[in-house]
């Protein structure tokens, strides 16, 4: 697992500007991020995303959007 000071991000493209069509791109970006965060031999890579604050950014592209999901700094509770 990564340290709290490390930042990672992943992105994926959606070919539509309609938020109802972004699910597959969101899932792909999350999967790519999980692959960066989890140890190589991990069988459950997606567990590395549970209880972790994430940042979401959506950028307009020609005919669609690029979805970027990044690790966020932990806020002091």
RAURGI-V214913 format. One record per residue. N is the residue number from 0. PHI is phi in degrees with one decimal (none if undefined). Layout:
{{N	PHI} {N	PHI}}
This chain:
{{0	none} {1	-85.8} {2	-79.3} {3	-67.3} {4	-86.5} {5	-85.3} {6	-116.9} {7	-130.3} {8	-148.4} {9	-147.6} {10	-139.8} {11	-152.6} {12	-105.0} {13	-114.5} {14	-87.9} {15	-133.3} {16	-94.6} {17	-84.8} {18	-56.0} {19	-65.3} {20	-100.9} {21	-91.6} {22	-56.6} {23	-64.9} {24	-66.9} {25	-61.8} {26	-63.0} {27	-65.6} {28	-62.7} {29	-63.8} {30	-63.7} {31	-62.5} {32	-67.5} {33	-60.3} {34	-64.1} {35	-74.0} {36	-84.9} {37	-83.0} {38	-61.0} {39	-55.4} {40	-89.9} {41	-68.9} {42	-86.9} {43	-124.2} {44	-61.1} {45	-68.0} {46	-62.2} {47	-68.6} {48	-92.9} {49	-67.0} {50	63.5} {51	-107.2} {52	-69.6} {53	-127.1} {54	-110.4} {55	-117.8} {56	-133.4} {57	-122.2} {58	-113.5} {59	-67.1} {60	-128.2} {61	-62.9} {62	78.6} {63	-166.4} {64	-140.7} {65	-110.2} {66	-105.1} {67	-117.0} {68	-121.1} {69	-133.2} {70	-68.1} {71	-114.9} {72	-65.4} {73	-65.6} {74	-89.6} {75	-74.5} {76	-91.7}}
